[in-house]
Amino acid sequence: MTRSRNSAGTRPDSGSVSARNLSTLVRISVLVAASMALFLFESLIPAPLPWLKPGLANLGTVVTLYLFGARAAMLVAFLRSVLSALVLGTFLNPVFLFSLCGGMAAAAIMGLVKHRWSGVFSAIGISVLGAYAHNLTQLLLASLLFVNKIQALYLMPVMLVSALFSGSLVGIFAHYLVNIAREILPNGSMAPRVSH
């Protein structure tokens, strides 16, 4: 009974609840679109391997994680991979598989770490862990589908260094974007300000 009433002792207005839900949906949709734009931009950058990307598209996932939670971050990662693949014509091919599995693994690890150890890891640290999860998942898939395990071991240092750099960069940008969003958007987040 107490939970169903607001501070004034009345039941919450269903219209205001619907408006908040719609506002959240719109903001998450904007983050999906931004993630897609970054992903499509990354696809134009020459890479030594077709699935080795800077990881800038994960910026949308990290920002979503801090503003709307782990489930929303998983949704953004999933929709970004699917919709970008449809635009690029890579849907259901190996590039799509790498993108989807890497993105979902990163979102899952970041959500878990933020939930359990948010007092230990900063946004930058969580972003780096997500980048490691992303790259190691892609490396595992590569070892299963394209290269042997010895070749995968040779690629691991490159993948780990790439994850450290890209994860740190994404974490720094996410830190500032999340705090700016919380200042200008009412009810724009589900957690306190992000610390370094």
LINCORJO-V481264 format. One record per residue. N is the residue number from 1. PHI is phi in radians with two decimals (none if undefined). OMEGA is omega as a letter, one per 40 degrees, with the letter a starting at -180 (999 if undefined). D_FIRST is the distance of its C-alpha to the first C-alpha in whole Angstrom. Layout:
n=N phi=PHI omega=OMEGA d_first=D_FIRST
n=N phi=PHI omega=OMEGA d_first=D_FIRST
This chain:
n=1 phi=none omega=a d_first=0
n=2 phi=-1.17 omega=a d_first=4
n=3 phi=-1.19 omega=a d_first=6
n=4 phi=-1.47 omega=a d_first=5
n=5 phi=-2.06 omega=i d_first=7
n=6 phi=-1.53 omega=a d_first=10
n=7 phi=-1.13 omega=i d_first=13
n=8 phi=-1.51 omega=i d_first=13
n=9 phi=1.52 omega=i d_first=10
n=10 phi=-1.96 omega=i d_first=10
n=11 phi=-1.24 omega=a d_first=9
n=12 phi=-1.12 omega=i d_first=12
n=13 phi=-1.24 omega=a d_first=15
n=14 phi=-1.09 omega=i d_first=16
n=15 phi=-1.16 omega=i d_first=20
n=16 phi=-1.19 omega=i d_first=19
n=17 phi=-1.11 omega=i d_first=18
n=18 phi=-1.10 omega=i d_first=21
n=19 phi=-1.13 omega=i d_first=23
n=20 phi=-1.15 omega=i d_first=22
n=21 phi=-1.08 omega=i d_first=22
n=22 phi=-1.13 omega=i d_first=26
n=23 phi=-1.07 omega=i d_first=27
n=24 phi=-1.11 omega=i d_first=26
n=25 phi=-1.08 omega=i d_first=28
n=26 phi=-1.12 omega=a d_first=31
n=27 phi=-1.15 omega=i d_first=31
n=28 phi=-1.16 omega=i d_first=31
n=29 phi=-1.09 omega=i d_first=34
n=30 phi=-1.10 omega=i d_first=36
n=31 phi=-1.17 omega=i d_first=36
n=32 phi=-1.10 omega=i d_first=37
n=33 phi=-1.09 omega=i d_first=40
n=34 phi=-1.13 omega=i d_first=41
n=35 phi=-1.11 omega=i d_first=41
n=36 phi=-1.09 omega=a d_first=43
n=37 phi=-1.07 omega=i d_first=45
n=38 phi=-1.16 omega=i d_first=46
n=39 phi=-1.12 omega=i d_first=46
n=40 phi=-1.16 omega=i d_first=49
n=41 phi=-1.11 omega=i d_first=51
n=42 phi=-1.07 omega=a d_first=51
n=43 phi=-1.15 omega=i d_first=53
n=44 phi=-1.52 omega=a d_first=55
n=45 phi=-1.47 omega=i d_first=56
n=46 phi=-1.02 omega=a d_first=59
n=47 phi=-2.34 omega=i d_first=58
n=48 phi=-1.13 omega=i d_first=60
n=49 phi=-2.31 omega=a d_first=58
n=50 phi=-1.07 omega=a d_first=56
n=51 phi=-1.87 omega=i d_first=53
n=52 phi=-1.63 omega=a d_first=53
n=53 phi=-2.04 omega=i d_first=51
n=54 phi=-1.10 omega=i d_first=50
n=55 phi=1.55 omega=a d_first=47
n=56 phi=-1.12 omega=a d_first=46
n=57 phi=-1.11 omega=i d_first=43
n=58 phi=-1.23 omega=i d_first=41
n=59 phi=-1.00 omega=i d_first=40
n=60 phi=-1.08 omega=i d_first=38
n=61 phi=-1.19 omega=a d_first=36
n=62 phi=-1.13 omega=i d_first=36
n=63 phi=-1.08 omega=i d_first=34
n=64 phi=-1.09 omega=i d_first=32
n=65 phi=-1.00 omega=a d_first=31
n=66 phi=-1.39 omega=a d_first=30
n=67 phi=-1.57 omega=a d_first=29
n=68 phi=-2.27 omega=i d_first=26
n=69 phi=1.78 omega=a d_first=27
n=70 phi=-1.19 omega=a d_first=29
n=71 phi=-1.11 omega=i d_first=28
n=72 phi=-1.14 omega=i d_first=29
n=73 phi=-1.12 omega=i d_first=32
n=74 phi=-1.09 omega=i d_first=33
n=75 phi=-1.13 omega=i d_first=32
n=76 phi=-1.09 omega=i d_first=34
n=77 phi=-1.09 omega=a d_first=37
n=78 phi=-1.16 omega=a d_first=37
n=79 phi=-1.15 omega=i d_first=37
n=80 phi=-1.03 omega=a d_first=40
n=81 phi=-1.16 omega=a d_first=42
n=82 phi=-1.19 omega=a d_first=42
n=83 phi=-1.19 omega=i d_first=43
n=84 phi=-1.14 omega=i d_first=45
n=85 phi=-1.13 omega=i d_first=47
n=86 phi=-1.13 omega=i d_first=47
n=87 phi=-1.18 omega=a d_first=49
n=88 phi=-1.46 omega=a d_first=51
n=89 phi=1.34 omega=a d_first=52
n=90 phi=-1.93 omega=a d_first=51
n=91 phi=-1.08 omega=i d_first=48
n=92 phi=1.23 omega=i d_first=49
n=93 phi=-1.69 omega=a d_first=52
n=94 phi=-1.01 omega=i d_first=52
n=95 phi=-1.09 omega=i d_first=51
n=96 phi=-1.11 omega=a d_first=48
n=97 phi=-1.08 omega=i d_first=47
n=98 phi=-1.09 omega=a d_first=48
n=99 phi=-1.11 omega=a d_first=46
n=100 phi=-1.13 omega=a d_first=43
n=101 phi=-1.15 omega=i d_first=43
n=102 phi=-1.12 omega=a d_first=44
n=103 phi=-1.14 omega=a d_first=41
n=104 phi=-1.22 omega=i d_first=38
n=105 phi=-1.11 omega=i d_first=39
n=106 phi=-1.10 omega=a d_first=39
n=107 phi=-1.10 omega=a d_first=36
n=108 phi=-1.15 omega=a d_first=35
n=109 phi=-1.14 omega=a d_first=36
n=110 phi=-1.11 omega=i d_first=35
n=111 phi=-1.12 omega=i d_first=32
n=112 phi=-1.14 omega=a d_first=32
n=113 phi=-1.13 omega=i d_first=34
n=114 phi=-1.12 omega=a d_first=32
n=115 phi=-1.21 omega=a d_first=29
n=116 phi=-1.67 omega=a d_first=31
n=117 phi=-2.32 omega=a d_first=33
n=118 phi=-1.13 omega=i d_first=32
n=119 phi=-1.37 omega=a d_first=33
n=120 phi=-1.73 omega=a d_first=37
n=121 phi=-1.84 omega=i d_first=38
n=122 phi=-1.39 omega=i d_first=38
n=123 phi=-1.05 omega=i d_first=37
n=124 phi=-1.17 omega=i d_first=41
n=125 phi=-1.09 omega=i d_first=41
n=126 phi=-1.14 omega=i d_first=38
n=127 phi=-1.11 omega=i d_first=40
n=128 phi=-1.11 omega=i d_first=43
n=129 phi=-1.09 omega=i d_first=42
n=130 phi=-1.11 omega=i d_first=41
n=131 phi=-1.14 omega=i d_first=44
n=132 phi=-1.08 omega=i d_first=45
n=133 phi=-1.07 omega=i d_first=43
n=134 phi=-1.07 omega=a d_first=44
n=135 phi=-1.24 omega=i d_first=48
n=136 phi=-1.21 omega=i d_first=48
n=137 phi=-1.12 omega=i d_first=46
n=138 phi=-1.14 omega=i d_first=49
n=139 phi=-1.14 omega=i d_first=52
n=140 phi=-1.09 omega=i d_first=51
n=141 phi=-1.10 omega=i d_first=51
n=142 phi=-1.09 omega=a d_first=54
n=143 phi=-1.17 omega=i d_first=55
n=144 phi=-1.49 omega=a d_first=54
n=145 phi=-1.91 omega=a d_first=56
n=146 phi=-2.18 omega=a d_first=58
n=147 phi=-2.16 omega=i d_first=60
n=148 phi=-1.43 omega=a d_first=61
n=149 phi=-1.15 omega=i d_first=59
n=150 phi=-1.15 omega=i d_first=62
n=151 phi=-1.10 omega=i d_first=61
n=152 phi=-1.10 omega=i d_first=58
n=153 phi=-1.12 omega=i d_first=58
n=154 phi=-1.14 omega=a d_first=61
n=155 phi=-1.37 omega=a d_first=58
n=156 phi=-1.02 omega=i d_first=55
n=157 phi=-1.03 omega=i d_first=57
n=158 phi=-1.09 omega=a d_first=57
n=159 phi=-1.16 omega=a d_first=53
n=160 phi=-1.23 omega=i d_first=52
n=161 phi=-1.14 omega=i d_first=54
n=162 phi=-1.06 omega=a d_first=52
n=163 phi=-1.15 omega=i d_first=49
n=164 phi=-1.10 omega=a d_first=49
n=165 phi=-1.19 omega=a d_first=50
n=166 phi=-1.18 omega=i d_first=48
n=167 phi=-1.12 omega=i d_first=45
n=168 phi=-1.15 omega=a d_first=46
n=169 phi=-1.10 omega=i d_first=47
n=170 phi=-1.09 omega=i d_first=43
n=171 phi=-1.10 omega=i d_first=41
n=172 phi=-1.12 omega=i d_first=43
n=173 phi=-1.12 omega=a d_first=42
n=174 phi=-1.10 omega=i d_first=39
n=175 phi=-0.95 omega=a d_first=38
n=176 phi=-1.29 omega=a d_first=39
n=177 phi=-1.13 omega=a d_first=38
n=178 phi=-1.15 omega=a d_first=34
n=179 phi=-1.18 omega=i d_first=35
n=180 phi=-1.13 omega=a d_first=36
n=181 phi=-1.07 omega=a d_first=33
n=182 phi=-1.23 omega=i d_first=31
n=183 phi=-1.44 omega=a d_first=33
n=184 phi=-1.81 omega=a d_first=33
n=185 phi=-1.93 omega=i d_first=30
n=186 phi=-1.20 omega=a d_first=27
n=187 phi=0.96 omega=a d_first=24
n=188 phi=-1.59 omega=a d_first=27
n=189 phi=-2.60 omega=a d_first=26
n=190 phi=-2.10 omega=a d_first=24
n=191 phi=-2.63 omega=i d_first=26
n=192 phi=-1.20 omega=a d_first=28
n=193 phi=-1.02 omega=a d_first=31
n=194 phi=-1.48 omega=i d_first=34
n=195 phi=-1.84 omega=i d_first=36
n=196 phi=-1.13 omega=999 d_first=40
